[in-house]
Amino acid sequence: MSQTYQPKNKKRKTTHGFLARKKTSNGKNVLLRRLRKGRKKLSV
C-alpha cells in the first residue's frame, strides 16, 4: 500500500492559503472566526 499524503507546498498554498480563503465567502468566514478566536496563524 502506498502512502496517501504526498506533500507539495504549492498545492498546500492554493488549497489552504490565505488568498484561497479570501476568495470565497465561506473562506472569509473561516478567517473571521479564526481572527475572533485569536489564532496566531489564520491560515497556511
N, C-alpha and C positions, 0 to 999 in steps of 0.2 A: 504494500500500500504506500502511496506517495504522500508527502506532506501537503497539507491543504493550504498552508499560509506561505506564499512566496512574496515577501515584502518588496515593494517598489515605492520609492519616495514620491515619484510623480503621481502615481495612482492615489497615494495617500493624500496628497495635497488637493488633487482635483475632486476627490470624493468627500473628504472631511475637512478641507482647509477653510480658512476664514472667508475668502472670496466666494467659495462654493456655498457657504452658509448664507452670505449676504444676498445671493442671487434670488433665492426663493423666499416667500413669505413665511413658510414654516421654519426655514433656516434662520430667518431673522428672529422668530420667536424663541428658537433654541438659544441664540446668542443673548437675547434679553434675559431669559430665565437664568442663564449661567452668570450673567453680569449681576443680576439681583441677588443671586445666591452668594456672590463674592468669590467666584472662581479666579484663581491666579491666571490660568490659561483658559481662554474662551473657546479656542479650537486649536487644531494642529498647527 
